[in-house]
Amino acid sequence: MEHLYAPWRYEYVSEEKIEGCIFCHISKNIDDEKLQVLFSDEFCYVVMNKFPYSPGHMMVIPHFHTDKIEELDDNTWNAMSVRVRQGVKLLKDVMSCEGVNIGMNLGKAAGAGIEQHVHYHMLPRWLGDTNFITSIATARVYPANFDEIYTKLKSKSNKYFI
């Protein structure tokens, strides 16, 4: 039998679990470096996805807790849209990605992993970034260190999120 080692996952299984909504917890603890927030304003924040689909996967999340985009006021919705546009530019420039998937999964039926608090996803993509192991072994291989990616994006973020 062969073994795949993923030492970065140990933190997930061993760390103290957060009670309640994780996105509200992050909103209240914006300055905690461990949470990897790239930017925050009065309406929303941009954070690295802790369990990304691809290296550099970021999210834009409103401070207001809701599972319905129709409950967001226009200022919040507009601010989130601007942050998505700025985040895409950051990913293209800093990660040199060839494309970006953006979107929301609203509700469990739509695939939302955290369905109680709306959020945008921004996933950098490269030609050939998927391979057989995802399809055959239902495993994903990441060619990057996530902490290094966060540090790189964070160091450039104030140029993009203005």
Biotite code that builds the C-alpha atoms (Angstrom):
import biotite.structure as struc

atoms = struc.array([
    struc.Atom([0.000, 0.000, 0.000], chain_id="A", res_id=1, res_name="MET", atom_name="CA", element="C"),
    struc.Atom([1.252, 3.486, -0.840], chain_id="A", res_id=2, res_name="GLU", atom_name="CA", element="C"),
    struc.Atom([0.696, 6.447, 1.468], chain_id="A", res_id=3, res_name="HIS", atom_name="CA", element="C"),
    struc.Atom([0.002, 10.069, 0.649], chain_id="A", res_id=4, res_name="LEU", atom_name="CA", element="C"),
    struc.Atom([1.089, 12.481, 3.348], chain_id="A", res_id=5, res_name="TYR", atom_name="CA", element="C"),
    struc.Atom([-0.701, 15.772, 3.916], chain_id="A", res_id=6, res_name="ALA", atom_name="CA", element="C"),
    struc.Atom([0.813, 17.253, 7.089], chain_id="A", res_id=7, res_name="PRO", atom_name="CA", element="C"),
    struc.Atom([-1.031, 20.549, 6.627], chain_id="A", res_id=8, res_name="TRP", atom_name="CA", element="C"),
    struc.Atom([-4.329, 18.704, 7.259], chain_id="A", res_id=9, res_name="ARG", atom_name="CA", element="C"),
    struc.Atom([-3.289, 17.825, 10.823], chain_id="A", res_id=10, res_name="TYR", atom_name="CA", element="C"),
    struc.Atom([-4.245, 21.311, 11.973], chain_id="A", res_id=11, res_name="GLU", atom_name="CA", element="C"),
    struc.Atom([-7.784, 20.742, 10.645], chain_id="A", res_id=12, res_name="TYR", atom_name="CA", element="C"),
    struc.Atom([-8.335, 17.554, 12.627], chain_id="A", res_id=13, res_name="VAL", atom_name="CA", element="C"),
    struc.Atom([-6.573, 18.724, 15.788], chain_id="A", res_id=14, res_name="SER", atom_name="CA", element="C"),
    struc.Atom([-7.509, 22.405, 16.158], chain_id="A", res_id=15, res_name="GLU", atom_name="CA", element="C"),
    struc.Atom([-10.286, 23.668, 18.373], chain_id="A", res_id=16, res_name="GLU", atom_name="CA", element="C"),
    struc.Atom([-13.571, 23.803, 16.471], chain_id="A", res_id=17, res_name="LYS", atom_name="CA", element="C"),
    struc.Atom([-15.369, 27.152, 16.189], chain_id="A", res_id=18, res_name="ILE", atom_name="CA", element="C"),
    struc.Atom([-18.930, 27.255, 17.473], chain_id="A", res_id=19, res_name="GLU", atom_name="CA", element="C"),
    struc.Atom([-21.563, 28.891, 15.271], chain_id="A", res_id=20, res_name="GLY", atom_name="CA", element="C"),
    struc.Atom([-20.988, 30.533, 11.912], chain_id="A", res_id=21, res_name="CYS", atom_name="CA", element="C"),
    struc.Atom([-17.324, 30.426, 10.867], chain_id="A", res_id=22, res_name="ILE", atom_name="CA", element="C"),
    struc.Atom([-17.770, 33.485, 8.635], chain_id="A", res_id=23, res_name="PHE", atom_name="CA", element="C"),
    struc.Atom([-19.213, 35.552, 11.494], chain_id="A", res_id=24, res_name="CYS", atom_name="CA", element="C"),
    struc.Atom([-16.286, 34.386, 13.650], chain_id="A", res_id=25, res_name="HIS", atom_name="CA", element="C"),
    struc.Atom([-13.828, 35.607, 11.015], chain_id="A", res_id=26, res_name="ILE", atom_name="CA", element="C"),
    struc.Atom([-15.732, 38.906, 10.688], chain_id="A", res_id=27, res_name="SER", atom_name="CA", element="C"),
    struc.Atom([-15.301, 39.492, 14.438], chain_id="A", res_id=28, res_name="LYS", atom_name="CA", element="C"),
    struc.Atom([-11.605, 38.496, 14.380], chain_id="A", res_id=29, res_name="ASN", atom_name="CA", element="C"),
    struc.Atom([-10.387, 40.186, 11.190], chain_id="A", res_id=30, res_name="ILE", atom_name="CA", element="C"),
    struc.Atom([-6.900, 40.901, 12.576], chain_id="A", res_id=31, res_name="ASP", atom_name="CA", element="C"),
    struc.Atom([-6.164, 37.269, 13.505], chain_id="A", res_id=32, res_name="ASP", atom_name="CA", element="C"),
    struc.Atom([-3.413, 36.339, 10.989], chain_id="A", res_id=33, res_name="GLU", atom_name="CA", element="C"),
    struc.Atom([-4.296, 32.663, 11.359], chain_id="A", res_id=34, res_name="LYS", atom_name="CA", element="C"),
    struc.Atom([-7.630, 33.373, 9.634], chain_id="A", res_id=35, res_name="LEU", atom_name="CA", element="C"),
    struc.Atom([-5.826, 34.721, 6.528], chain_id="A", res_id=36, res_name="GLN", atom_name="CA", element="C"),
    struc.Atom([-7.973, 37.778, 5.827], chain_id="A", res_id=37, res_name="VAL", atom_name="CA", element="C"),
    struc.Atom([-6.550, 39.742, 2.905], chain_id="A", res_id=38, res_name="LEU", atom_name="CA", element="C"),
    struc.Atom([-8.779, 42.816, 3.142], chain_id="A", res_id=39, res_name="PHE", atom_name="CA", element="C"),
    struc.Atom([-11.767, 44.148, 5.039], chain_id="A", res_id=40, res_name="SER", atom_name="CA", element="C"),
    struc.Atom([-14.024, 47.189, 4.800], chain_id="A", res_id=41, res_name="ASP", atom_name="CA", element="C"),
    struc.Atom([-17.293, 48.123, 6.500], chain_id="A", res_id=42, res_name="GLU", atom_name="CA", element="C"),
    struc.Atom([-19.377, 45.866, 4.220], chain_id="A", res_id=43, res_name="PHE", atom_name="CA", element="C"),
    struc.Atom([-17.357, 42.727, 3.541], chain_id="A", res_id=44, res_name="CYS", atom_name="CA", element="C"),
    struc.Atom([-13.982, 41.036, 3.708], chain_id="A", res_id=45, res_name="TYR", atom_name="CA", element="C"),
    struc.Atom([-11.736, 38.961, 1.436], chain_id="A", res_id=46, res_name="VAL", atom_name="CA", element="C"),
    struc.Atom([-10.274, 35.786, 2.915], chain_id="A", res_id=47, res_name="VAL", atom_name="CA", element="C"),
    struc.Atom([-8.343, 32.759, 1.726], chain_id="A", res_id=48, res_name="MET", atom_name="CA", element="C"),
    struc.Atom([-10.418, 29.585, 1.554], chain_id="A", res_id=49, res_name="ASN", atom_name="CA", element="C"),
    struc.Atom([-9.121, 27.254, 4.243], chain_id="A", res_id=50, res_name="LYS", atom_name="CA", element="C"),
    struc.Atom([-10.056, 24.191, 2.159], chain_id="A", res_id=51, res_name="PHE", atom_name="CA", element="C"),
    struc.Atom([-9.412, 25.403, -1.394], chain_id="A", res_id=52, res_name="PRO", atom_name="CA", element="C"),
    struc.Atom([-10.293, 23.830, -4.711], chain_id="A", res_id=53, res_name="TYR", atom_name="CA", element="C"),
    struc.Atom([-7.114, 25.346, -6.147], chain_id="A", res_id=54, res_name="SER", atom_name="CA", element="C"),
    struc.Atom([-4.113, 27.247, -4.724], chain_id="A", res_id=55, res_name="PRO", atom_name="CA", element="C"),
    struc.Atom([-5.086, 30.907, -4.237], chain_id="A", res_id=56, res_name="GLY", atom_name="CA", element="C"),
    struc.Atom([-8.826, 30.186, -3.795], chain_id="A", res_id=57, res_name="HIS", atom_name="CA", element="C"),
    struc.Atom([-10.283, 33.304, -2.121], chain_id="A", res_id=58, res_name="MET", atom_name="CA", element="C"),
    struc.Atom([-13.754, 34.298, -0.943], chain_id="A", res_id=59, res_name="MET", atom_name="CA", element="C"),
    struc.Atom([-15.604, 37.600, -0.519], chain_id="A", res_id=60, res_name="VAL", atom_name="CA", element="C"),
    struc.Atom([-17.942, 37.481, 2.462], chain_id="A", res_id=61, res_name="ILE", atom_name="CA", element="C"),
    struc.Atom([-20.367, 40.102, 3.793], chain_id="A", res_id=62, res_name="PRO", atom_name="CA", element="C"),
    struc.Atom([-20.141, 40.985, 7.476], chain_id="A", res_id=63, res_name="HIS", atom_name="CA", element="C"),
    struc.Atom([-23.957, 40.744, 7.556], chain_id="A", res_id=64, res_name="PHE", atom_name="CA", element="C"),
    struc.Atom([-25.078, 37.201, 8.335], chain_id="A", res_id=65, res_name="HIS", atom_name="CA", element="C"),
    struc.Atom([-27.631, 35.874, 5.868], chain_id="A", res_id=66, res_name="THR", atom_name="CA", element="C"),
    struc.Atom([-28.157, 32.925, 3.567], chain_id="A", res_id=67, res_name="ASP", atom_name="CA", element="C"),
    struc.Atom([-30.115, 35.031, 1.052], chain_id="A", res_id=68, res_name="LYS", atom_name="CA", element="C"),
    struc.Atom([-28.467, 37.502, -1.327], chain_id="A", res_id=69, res_name="ILE", atom_name="CA", element="C"),
    struc.Atom([-31.794, 39.296, -1.601], chain_id="A", res_id=70, res_name="GLU", atom_name="CA", element="C"),
    struc.Atom([-31.396, 40.333, 2.063], chain_id="A", res_id=71, res_name="GLU", atom_name="CA", element="C"),
    struc.Atom([-28.131, 42.171, 1.375], chain_id="A", res_id=72, res_name="LEU", atom_name="CA", element="C"),
    struc.Atom([-28.495, 45.943, 1.067], chain_id="A", res_id=73, res_name="ASP", atom_name="CA", element="C"),
    struc.Atom([-27.296, 47.604, -2.134], chain_id="A", res_id=74, res_name="ASP", atom_name="CA", element="C"),
    struc.Atom([-24.149, 49.018, -0.513], chain_id="A", res_id=75, res_name="ASN", atom_name="CA", element="C"),
    struc.Atom([-23.036, 45.559, 0.644], chain_id="A", res_id=76, res_name="THR", atom_name="CA", element="C"),
    struc.Atom([-23.868, 43.918, -2.674], chain_id="A", res_id=77, res_name="TRP", atom_name="CA", element="C"),
    struc.Atom([-22.006, 46.629, -4.611], chain_id="A", res_id=78, res_name="ASN", atom_name="CA", element="C"),
    struc.Atom([-18.990, 46.450, -2.296], chain_id="A", res_id=79, res_name="ALA", atom_name="CA", element="C"),
    struc.Atom([-18.829, 42.669, -2.687], chain_id="A", res_id=80, res_name="MET", atom_name="CA", element="C"),
    struc.Atom([-18.949, 42.999, -6.479], chain_id="A", res_id=81, res_name="SER", atom_name="CA", element="C"),
    struc.Atom([-16.093, 45.511, -6.451], chain_id="A", res_id=82, res_name="VAL", atom_name="CA", element="C"),
    struc.Atom([-14.013, 43.241, -4.178], chain_id="A", res_id=83, res_name="ARG", atom_name="CA", element="C"),
    struc.Atom([-14.583, 40.285, -6.513], chain_id="A", res_id=84, res_name="VAL", atom_name="CA", element="C"),
    struc.Atom([-13.365, 42.353, -9.475], chain_id="A", res_id=85, res_name="ARG", atom_name="CA", element="C"),
    struc.Atom([-10.313, 43.517, -7.500], chain_id="A", res_id=86, res_name="GLN", atom_name="CA", element="C"),
    struc.Atom([-9.630, 39.976, -6.274], chain_id="A", res_id=87, res_name="GLY", atom_name="CA", element="C"),
    struc.Atom([-9.694, 38.616, -9.812], chain_id="A", res_id=88, res_name="VAL", atom_name="CA", element="C"),
    struc.Atom([-7.130, 41.237, -10.838], chain_id="A", res_id=89, res_name="LYS", atom_name="CA", element="C"),
    struc.Atom([-4.947, 40.298, -7.836], chain_id="A", res_id=90, res_name="LEU", atom_name="CA", element="C"),
    struc.Atom([-5.083, 36.607, -8.750], chain_id="A", res_id=91, res_name="LEU", atom_name="CA", element="C"),
    struc.Atom([-4.266, 37.231, -12.407], chain_id="A", res_id=92, res_name="LYS", atom_name="CA", element="C"),
    struc.Atom([-1.344, 39.523, -11.606], chain_id="A", res_id=93, res_name="ASP", atom_name="CA", element="C"),
    struc.Atom([0.182, 37.763, -8.597], chain_id="A", res_id=94, res_name="VAL", atom_name="CA", element="C"),
    struc.Atom([-0.663, 34.109, -9.278], chain_id="A", res_id=95, res_name="MET", atom_name="CA", element="C"),
    struc.Atom([-0.258, 34.397, -13.071], chain_id="A", res_id=96, res_name="SER", atom_name="CA", element="C"),
    struc.Atom([-3.391, 32.319, -13.516], chain_id="A", res_id=97, res_name="CYS", atom_name="CA", element="C"),
    struc.Atom([-4.827, 31.839, -16.975], chain_id="A", res_id=98, res_name="GLU", atom_name="CA", element="C"),
    struc.Atom([-8.446, 32.098, -15.835], chain_id="A", res_id=99, res_name="GLY", atom_name="CA", element="C"),
    struc.Atom([-10.612, 32.567, -12.759], chain_id="A", res_id=100, res_name="VAL", atom_name="CA", element="C"),
    struc.Atom([-13.866, 30.890, -11.757], chain_id="A", res_id=101, res_name="ASN", atom_name="CA", element="C"),
    struc.Atom([-16.147, 33.166, -9.727], chain_id="A", res_id=102, res_name="ILE", atom_name="CA", element="C"),
    struc.Atom([-19.491, 32.255, -8.240], chain_id="A", res_id=103, res_name="GLY", atom_name="CA", element="C"),
    struc.Atom([-21.824, 31.556, -5.357], chain_id="A", res_id=104, res_name="MET", atom_name="CA", element="C"),
    struc.Atom([-23.494, 28.350, -4.281], chain_id="A", res_id=105, res_name="ASN", atom_name="CA", element="C"),
    struc.Atom([-26.761, 29.412, -2.655], chain_id="A", res_id=106, res_name="LEU", atom_name="CA", element="C"),
    struc.Atom([-28.238, 26.640, -0.535], chain_id="A", res_id=107, res_name="GLY", atom_name="CA", element="C"),
    struc.Atom([-27.345, 23.013, 0.040], chain_id="A", res_id=108, res_name="LYS", atom_name="CA", element="C"),
    struc.Atom([-29.013, 21.910, -3.210], chain_id="A", res_id=109, res_name="ALA", atom_name="CA", element="C"),
    struc.Atom([-26.676, 24.272, -5.105], chain_id="A", res_id=110, res_name="ALA", atom_name="CA", element="C"),
    struc.Atom([-23.579, 22.803, -3.452], chain_id="A", res_id=111, res_name="GLY", atom_name="CA", element="C"),
    struc.Atom([-22.983, 25.314, -0.655], chain_id="A", res_id=112, res_name="ALA", atom_name="CA", element="C"),
    struc.Atom([-20.543, 23.917, 1.890], chain_id="A", res_id=113, res_name="GLY", atom_name="CA", element="C"),
    struc.Atom([-21.399, 26.698, 4.352], chain_id="A", res_id=114, res_name="ILE", atom_name="CA", element="C"),
    struc.Atom([-24.979, 27.420, 3.421], chain_id="A", res_id=115, res_name="GLU", atom_name="CA", element="C"),
    struc.Atom([-25.967, 29.726, 6.297], chain_id="A", res_id=116, res_name="GLN", atom_name="CA", element="C"),
    struc.Atom([-23.810, 32.693, 5.198], chain_id="A", res_id=117, res_name="HIS", atom_name="CA", element="C"),
    struc.Atom([-23.593, 33.827, 1.554], chain_id="A", res_id=118, res_name="VAL", atom_name="CA", element="C"),
    struc.Atom([-20.144, 34.202, 0.003], chain_id="A", res_id=119, res_name="HIS", atom_name="CA", element="C"),
    struc.Atom([-18.446, 34.559, -3.376], chain_id="A", res_id=120, res_name="TYR", atom_name="CA", element="C"),
    struc.Atom([-15.702, 32.197, -4.499], chain_id="A", res_id=121, res_name="HIS", atom_name="CA", element="C"),
    struc.Atom([-12.751, 33.211, -6.694], chain_id="A", res_id=122, res_name="MET", atom_name="CA", element="C"),
    struc.Atom([-10.714, 30.254, -7.939], chain_id="A", res_id=123, res_name="LEU", atom_name="CA", element="C"),
    struc.Atom([-7.582, 30.804, -10.000], chain_id="A", res_id=124, res_name="PRO", atom_name="CA", element="C"),
    struc.Atom([-7.260, 28.328, -12.874], chain_id="A", res_id=125, res_name="ARG", atom_name="CA", element="C"),
    struc.Atom([-4.474, 27.209, -15.193], chain_id="A", res_id=126, res_name="TRP", atom_name="CA", element="C"),
    struc.Atom([-4.589, 25.082, -18.324], chain_id="A", res_id=127, res_name="LEU", atom_name="CA", element="C"),
    struc.Atom([-3.957, 21.512, -17.239], chain_id="A", res_id=128, res_name="GLY", atom_name="CA", element="C"),
    struc.Atom([-4.580, 22.191, -13.536], chain_id="A", res_id=129, res_name="ASP", atom_name="CA", element="C"),
    struc.Atom([-6.751, 19.096, -13.187], chain_id="A", res_id=130, res_name="THR", atom_name="CA", element="C"),
    struc.Atom([-5.589, 15.551, -13.771], chain_id="A", res_id=131, res_name="ASN", atom_name="CA", element="C"),
    struc.Atom([-6.591, 11.944, -13.433], chain_id="A", res_id=132, res_name="PHE", atom_name="CA", element="C"),
    struc.Atom([-5.996, 11.678, -9.680], chain_id="A", res_id=133, res_name="ILE", atom_name="CA", element="C"),
    struc.Atom([-9.023, 13.879, -8.920], chain_id="A", res_id=134, res_name="THR", atom_name="CA", element="C"),
    struc.Atom([-11.252, 11.734, -11.151], chain_id="A", res_id=135, res_name="SER", atom_name="CA", element="C"),
    struc.Atom([-9.896, 8.302, -10.357], chain_id="A", res_id=136, res_name="ILE", atom_name="CA", element="C"),
    struc.Atom([-8.695, 8.531, -6.764], chain_id="A", res_id=137, res_name="ALA", atom_name="CA", element="C"),
    struc.Atom([-11.062, 11.260, -5.572], chain_id="A", res_id=138, res_name="THR", atom_name="CA", element="C"),
    struc.Atom([-7.989, 13.055, -4.232], chain_id="A", res_id=139, res_name="ALA", atom_name="CA", element="C"),
    struc.Atom([-6.550, 16.442, -5.114], chain_id="A", res_id=140, res_name="ARG", atom_name="CA", element="C"),
    struc.Atom([-2.871, 17.301, -5.446], chain_id="A", res_id=141, res_name="VAL", atom_name="CA", element="C"),
    struc.Atom([-1.815, 20.895, -4.797], chain_id="A", res_id=142, res_name="TYR", atom_name="CA", element="C"),
    struc.Atom([1.518, 22.066, -6.201], chain_id="A", res_id=143, res_name="PRO", atom_name="CA", element="C"),
    struc.Atom([1.934, 24.888, -3.694], chain_id="A", res_id=144, res_name="ALA", atom_name="CA", element="C"),
    struc.Atom([2.283, 25.829, -0.032], chain_id="A", res_id=145, res_name="ASN", atom_name="CA", element="C"),
    struc.Atom([-0.895, 27.662, 1.011], chain_id="A", res_id=146, res_name="PHE", atom_name="CA", element="C"),
    struc.Atom([0.780, 29.781, 3.672], chain_id="A", res_id=147, res_name="ASP", atom_name="CA", element="C"),
    struc.Atom([3.296, 31.041, 1.107], chain_id="A", res_id=148, res_name="GLU", atom_name="CA", element="C"),
    struc.Atom([0.474, 31.896, -1.298], chain_id="A", res_id=149, res_name="ILE", atom_name="CA", element="C"),
    struc.Atom([-1.360, 33.814, 1.447], chain_id="A", res_id=150, res_name="TYR", atom_name="CA", element="C"),
    struc.Atom([1.798, 35.752, 2.325], chain_id="A", res_id=151, res_name="THR", atom_name="CA", element="C"),
    struc.Atom([2.409, 36.606, -1.328], chain_id="A", res_id=152, res_name="LYS", atom_name="CA", element="C"),
    struc.Atom([-1.195, 37.731, -1.930], chain_id="A", res_id=153, res_name="LEU", atom_name="CA", element="C"),
    struc.Atom([-1.368, 39.634, 1.375], chain_id="A", res_id=154, res_name="LYS", atom_name="CA", element="C"),
    struc.Atom([1.823, 41.558, 0.588], chain_id="A", res_id=155, res_name="SER", atom_name="CA", element="C"),
    struc.Atom([0.283, 42.810, -2.677], chain_id="A", res_id=156, res_name="LYS", atom_name="CA", element="C"),
    struc.Atom([-3.359, 43.147, -1.555], chain_id="A", res_id=157, res_name="SER", atom_name="CA", element="C"),
    struc.Atom([-3.307, 46.835, -0.568], chain_id="A", res_id=158, res_name="ASN", atom_name="CA", element="C"),
    struc.Atom([-2.396, 47.667, -4.171], chain_id="A", res_id=159, res_name="LYS", atom_name="CA", element="C"),
    struc.Atom([-5.601, 45.972, -5.413], chain_id="A", res_id=160, res_name="TYR", atom_name="CA", element="C"),
    struc.Atom([-8.165, 46.434, -2.640], chain_id="A", res_id=161, res_name="PHE", atom_name="CA", element="C"),
    struc.Atom([-8.582, 50.190, -2.443], chain_id="A", res_id=162, res_name="ILE", atom_name="CA", element="C"),
])
